[in-house]
C-alpha cells in the first residue's frame, strides 16, 4: 500500500480546508498534505459569478446529494448541492458575504465555548477580509478574501424602496453595527471573478514546497493507534493509499462528509456503528446529530417591464451584449450572483435579533436547480434564520463510497411552521408596497388563491427548499452531545480535529461561508499554539 507522510493531514479542500492548509503551511517547518475527493477548479464557469447554473448539478463538480423523505415537506426528497472540487461549496455558492449576528457568537460562547464570543471572532473575520470599502473596527482590507459592492439595478433598488415604505431602515452594511434592515449585499467577488477559499487562499500557497495537494483523493477512514489518530486511508484512481500524520489529522469535509467519515472510522453513536458492523473506537452520540439549515420558500412574480435577467437571457442580442460587457469590463449580469438585495427582519418572537431573511433576485426560476424561466419574472425568497428543527446525518452502509443519509427534518417544530408563515407574509407585504407593486404583473407562485395560514403552510411544504447552509453535525461544546471541544479537538481522541461548519453549535443568522472561513482562520491559530506546545 503506497504511503504519503506529513505533519498535518487535512481531509477536504472546501472553504475551511483551503484556509487551514494555506495558513498552516506558512510555517516552512510544517509539512501539510491536503486531500480533496473532487477535481481542480479550472472549469471556467466556476469563476464567473453568473455561471452558477452551469456548475450546480454538474456531477463533476457537485456531489449531487439528496435528502431522505422529509415529513415536514410532504415527504419530498430534496436535492442538496455540495461542492466536489477545490474550494468545495464555496466554489458553487451565491457569494454573499454575510457573517451573521454578533449575538449568534455570544450565544456560542454562552453554550460553553470559551473564546468564540463576538469579540473573540471579529479579529478573524477582519484578518480574512479584503473589503473594497477599506478597514475599520469591523472590517479588514488586507486579507486574502475579496469582498466587493454590487452594481445597482432597477428592480434591486425597488426592493429597498419597498422595504422603506414598509417601515424598515435602509442600512449600508449587513455586517455593520446593526443587521436589521434592507441593503445591497456585499459579495465575495474580485473584479468580476468569484473569490473563494481555493483562489484566495490555496492557489497562492500551492507554490510552497511544504504543502502538497492531492485531488481525486477520497478519504475512506481515519487510522488509529489506540485512541490517537495517526493518518488517513484514501482512494485515488484504482489505488488505496495511506497518508501518515506525524502530528494531527484534521477533517474538513463539511456538515455531511465530516460526520460520515467519523462514523466510517468508528467514531459515532455505538448502536449505529454496530448496526453496520463498524468497530467502535469512541461512542460519541453527537456525531451526525444536530443538523441545522435554513429552509426557504419563494414567491414568483411575472414582471410588468423587461428589466429582469430572464429578459436578457431570452434575447440573443441583449445576451451577446452582456457577454461582451463581461469579457471587456468584468461587469454586467455575469459579474454578480442571483440575489443582489435583501432584508433582515425581526419576527414577533425575536425583537432586536433578526430571525427572518428576505432575498430578492431580478430573475425567475421554477426551482433553484432549474434554469431561468422563459418570461420576464423575478423571485422573492424568504427564510427562517434560526430554526428550532434539528436533523441528522448517518452512514447508510459501511461502504465509504456510498453517500450519507441526510434527514434535515425541516419544519418539525410548531415554532418553525408558525415563523415560516410569518416570513411568507413579510415577503408578500413587501411586494404590495408601491415601489414593488408597480413591477408585479401577476403572482405566479403560489398565486392569489393561497391566502389562509393553512394554504401558506401547504405552499411551504410543497415548494420549500434548503438555502444550502447545513451546519452543526459535529458540534462544539462541553456537554455529552458535543463532538469537539472549544479547540476543535474530537472528544476522547488524540491528534484529531474537525474544522468546518459542522462544528457550529447553532446556525448563524445569515449565510455561512464567511463564518466557515473565520472558523478555519481561528483554528489555524489554535493548532499552531498546540503544535508549538
N, C-alpha and C positions, 0 to 999 in steps of 0.2 A: 504494500500500500504506500503510494507516494506521499511525501510529507512536506509541509511548509512549517516555518517557525518564525515567531515574532514575540516581542514583549507583550503586546496587546493585540488580540484578535477581535475585530468589530464585525458583527454579523448584521448586514443590512445597510445599503448606501442610500437610504432615504434622507430626508432633511437632517434628522438627528445624526445619522451615521456619517454623513458628509462633513458636518460641522465638527463632530468629535474627532474623526480621523485627521482632519486638517489641523485642528488645534493641538492635539497630542503630538503630531509629527513636527510641530515647531521645535520640539526638543530633539536635536540631532542624535542624541544618545539613545533615544527610544525608538525601537523598530515597531511599526504598526502595519498590520495586514487587514485590509477591508474586503469583505466578501459580499458580493451582490448577485442575487439569483437571476436578475434580468440583464439586459444588454446596455450598451452605452447610450448616451443621449444625443446621438448625431442626427436623428430624424429632424428635418428642418422645421416641421410643424410644432415640435416641442418648444421652440424658441420664439415662434410667432404668437403673441398673446391672443390673437383672434383665431388661432388654429385649434382650439380645444376640441371641436367636433371631429377633427382628424386624428386625435390621439386617444381620447376616452373611448373605450370599447375596442380598441385595436389590440388583439391578443399578444402582439409582440411587445407592447408597452404597458399593458394593463392586465392584472391578474383576473379580471372579469369575474369577480366573486358574485355570489348570490346568497341572500339570507334563506333561512328556513321559513316556512309559512308563518307570517306574523298575524296573530289573532287580532290585534288592535287595528290592523289594516285589512280587515276582512279576509284573512288567510292568504294574502298575496305574498309571493316571493319577490323581493326587490333586488335589482342589480346593485352591486356595490363596487364601483370602480376603485381600484387601488394600483398605484404606480409600480411597475415591474421594470425598473431601469435606474440608471444613476440619477439621483435626485428624488426617486420614489414618487409619492403622490404630489410632492412639491413641484414636480416637472409636468403635472397634468392639471393642477388646480386652477381656481379662478383668480389667484394672485392678489387678493385683497390683503392689505396689511392691517390687521386688527389684533390687538393684544388681549382684549377682554377688559374687565373692570377691575380697578385696584382692590375692591372688596373680595373678588374671587381669590386672590392670592393671600389676603389676610385670613380668609376662610381656610385655605390650605394650612397656613401656619397654626391656626386655632385647632385644627384637627390633629395636632401633634407633630407637624413637620417644621421643626426649628430651622430657620434660615431660608424659608420660602415665602415670607410675607412680601407685600408690595415693595417696601423699601429695600428688601434684600434682592429682589429680582430686577428692579429698574436698571441697575448698572449693566446687567447682561443684555437687556433689550438695547440699551444705548451702545454697548460695545459691538453689537451685531449690525447696527444700522448705519446706512449712508443716506440720510434723508436730504432730499433736494432742498428742503426749506432751511437747512442748517441745524446747528446744535443748540440745545438749551438744556434745562434741568431734566427734561423727559426724553429728549431725542439726541441721537448721535449723528454725525455726518462723516465719519471716517471708517466705519465698519465695512465688511465685505458685501452686505446685502443692500442693494439699491432699493430705495423707496421714493416714488415719484408721484406727482399730481397728474390727474387725468384731464384730457381735453373736455371742455364744456360741450353740452349738446342741448338741443331744444327740448326734447322730452325729459332728459335728466334734470334740466332746470325746472321743468313743470312740476316734478315731484317735490322739489324743495319749496316752491311757491305753495303747493297744496299742503305741505306739512305746516308751513307758517299759517296758512288760512285755518288749519285745524287746531292751531294753538300751540304747536311745538316750536322750540327755539331752533334757529339755524346756527350751527356751530362750525368752526373752522377745522376741527381735528377730532376724529373719533378716539384718538389716543391721547387727547389733551386732558386738561383739568376736569372736564365733565364729559361723560359719554352720551348723556341723554340729548337727543335732538337729531336733526337731519343735516346731511352733508354729502359732498363727494367723497368717495373712498380714495385713500392713497393706495397705490399698487406696487407690488414687487416687480418693477419693470425698470430697465435701464436703457434709455434711448431706443425705445420701441421693441426691446427684446426682453423676454422673461428673465427675471432674476430669481435664482433658486439655489439650494444647497450645492448642487453639482457644479454649476457655473461659477457661483460666487465664492465658494469655499474650496471644493475639492479640486477643480481643474487647476488652479494656481499651485496647490500643494502637491500635485502629482509629479512635479519636477524634482521633488526631494528624493534623495536616494534611500531614505529610511521609511518611505511609505510605498507599499505595494497594494495595488487594487486589482482584484480578480473579478471579472464579470462572468455571467453564466455559471456562477458557483453557488449552488443551493445547499444551505446547511441542512443536515438531516438529524443531527443530535449533538448535544454538548457532551464532552468526555470528562470523566471524573476520576480522581484518585481519592477514595474515601468520600469525604464531603467537601472536596475542593475541585473546582473546575480547572482542567488542565489543557483544554483545547476543544476543537470542533471537528466533527466529521462532515464532509460535504461532497456533493457530486458535481463534477464538471465534465460535460460531454458524457462519455461512457465510463469515466473513471470515478472511483470512490477514493477520496483523498482525505488527508488529515492535516489540520493546522494546529500545531502545538503552541500554547500560550505560556510563556515563561512567567508572566506576571498576572494578567487578567484576561477574561473573556467578557465582552460587552455585547448584549443582544439589543439591537436597534431595528427590529423588524416591523414595528408599528403595532397598533392595537389588536390586530388579528394574528400576525405571524409571531410576535414575541411570546404570547401565552401558548400558542400552538407548539413552538419549538421547545419551550419549557416542559410542556406536558409530554411531548415525544421523548424528552430526555429524562423523564421520571420525576419531575417537579410539578406538583399539582395536587388536585383532590385525589386521595388514595382510591376511593371507590371507582372513579372514572378511569384511573390508570389500571386498576385491577381488571376492570371490565374489558380492557383492550390488551391485556397481557403484557403490560409495561411494568418493569421492576421499579418500585418506588424508591427514589433517592431521598426525597423530602416530601412529606404530606403537607402541602400548602393549599388550603381550601380556596383561597382568594384568587388563584391563578385562573384567569379566564372569566371571573365574575366581574360585576360592577361595570359592564359595558354601558357607556352613555354616548348619545349622539343627538344632534339637533334634527328634528323632523320638520319638514316644511310642507306647505300647501300653496298652490298658486291660484291666482285669478288671471285669466287670459282675456284680453280685450282686442277687438278689431279697432284699428285706428282710423280717425277721420281724415288724416293727412299723410302723404307719402314721406314720412320722416323717420321711418324705422329701419333697422338693419335688414329686415325682410325685403323692404323695397329696393335696397341696394343689391342684395343677393339675387333678386328676381329680375334685375335689369342688367343685361350683359354690358351695356355701355357704362352705367354707373359703377358696376363691379370692376371693370377694366380700369376706370379712373382711380378707384380705391387701391387696387393692386399697384398701379404706378405711383400713387401717393406714398404708399408704404415703402416701396423699393427705393424711391428717391429721397424721401424725407423721414421715414420711420414714424409716420403719423397716420391718422385715419382709423377706420373701424378695425383694421387688422392690428392696431397698436395698443388695444386695450381688451379687457375681458368682458364677459357678458353683462355684468352689473357695474354701473358707474356711481350710482347714488343710492342712499339708504337712510333708514331711520332706526334709532334705538329708542325704545319707549318703555315706560313702566306700566305694568298691568295693575289692576285693582289690588292684587295680592302683594305687590312689591314696590311701594312708594320709595323713590330715591335710589333704586338699584335696578336699572333696566333689565327686563327679562323677556322682552319681545323685540324681534328684529324684522324690519321690512327691507327687502331688496327689490330695486326697481331696474328693469332692463328694457331697453328700446328694441326688443326682439321677442317674437312669439314662437313658441315651440310646443308640440303636443306632449313631449316628455323630455326630461333633462338629457337623456341619452339619444334623443332623436334630432334630426336636422331641423332647421327653422322652417316654419310654415310658408306656404306659397302666397300668402296675402299679408297686407300691411297690418301688423299687430304688435302688441307689447305685453310684458309679463310683470305682475306684482306677486312677489313671493313673500310669505310671512312664516316666521318660525318661532318656536319656544326656545329660549336661550338656556334655561336651567331646568330641564325636565327632571321629574322625580322617578320616571320609569327606569328600570335597570335590566340589562340583558346579560348575555354570556357568550363566550367563545369556547368551543370544545373540539378536541380531536374526534373525528368520526370513525377513524380506524388507525392502526399503528403504522400505516403506510405514510412515510414522510412527504410523499409527493401528492397525496390527496389533500384537497383544500379543507380548511377547518369548517366546522358547522357554526354558523353565525345566527344568533337569535337576539335581535335588538329589543324585542318586546315593547315596541313603541305603543304609546297611549294605553299602557296597562294600569295607569292610576287615574282616579277621578279628577285630581287636580290638573293633570296634563290635558285631559279631554276638555275640561272647562276653559283652560287657558288657550288652547288652540282655537276654540270657538271665538274667544275674545280677540285673539290675534287676527283671525279672518275678518271679523267685523272692523278692526282697525284698518286693514287694507282697503276694505270697501269704503270706509269713511273718507280715506284719502282720495280714492277715485271719484267720490262725489263732490269734492271741492272744485270750485270754478276753474282753477288753474289746470287741473287734470281732466275734468269733465268735458272740456272743450275738445279733447282728443279721443274721447270714448264714443265710438260709433255703436258698439254693441259689446256687452259682456258675453263672451263665447263660452267660457268655462268658469264657474259651473252654470251660469245663466240665471236669468231673473226668476226662475222657478224655485231657486234654492234660497229660502228666506228664514225658516224657523231654525232654532238651535239644533233640532234633530236632523234637519236636512243638511245643515252646515257640517255637523259631525259626520254624517254619512259621506259627504263630499270629501272630507279629510280622510276617512277610512278608505275610500275608493281611489283617491288620487295622491294622497300624501306620500312623501318620499324622503330619503335621507338627504341631509345637506353635506354629507361626506366628511363628517368630523368625528369619527369614532375614537374614543379615548377610554382610559380607566381600568383596563383589564389586567394590569399588574400594579395595582395602586400603591402609592407611597403612604406610609403611616406607621403607627406604633402598636396597633392592635393585632389580634389574631387573624383577621381577614386581610391584613396588608401583605404585600408580596415583597416590597423593597423598603428599606429604611430611608431616612432623610438624606443619606449619602448615596442612595440608589443601589445599595448592595442587596442582593437577594437574601432573604432571611434564612439562616441556618446553613448557608453555603459560602465557602471562601472563594475569592477570586472570580466572582460572577456578579455582574450588574445588568440592569435594564435601563436604557436611556432612550426614551421616545415618549410619544403621547400616551402610551399605556400606563405610565406612572402617575398620571394626573388623578388625584383622589376625587376631584369633582370637575365637571366640564366648565370651561370658562365661558363668559358671556360674550361670545363672538367667535370669529374664525380661529383655527388652531395652529396654523403653520408658524406664525410669528412666535407664539408661546413654545412650540416644539424646538425652534431654533434657540430660544432663550434657555430651555432646559438643557440642551446639549452644550451651550456655552458654559453654563454653571457647572455641569457635570465634568467638563474638561478641567476646571479649576479644582473641583473636589478630587478627581483622580490624580492630578499632578501632586496635590498635597499628600495624598495617601501613598503614592508611589515613592515619594521622597522620604517618607517616614521609615 
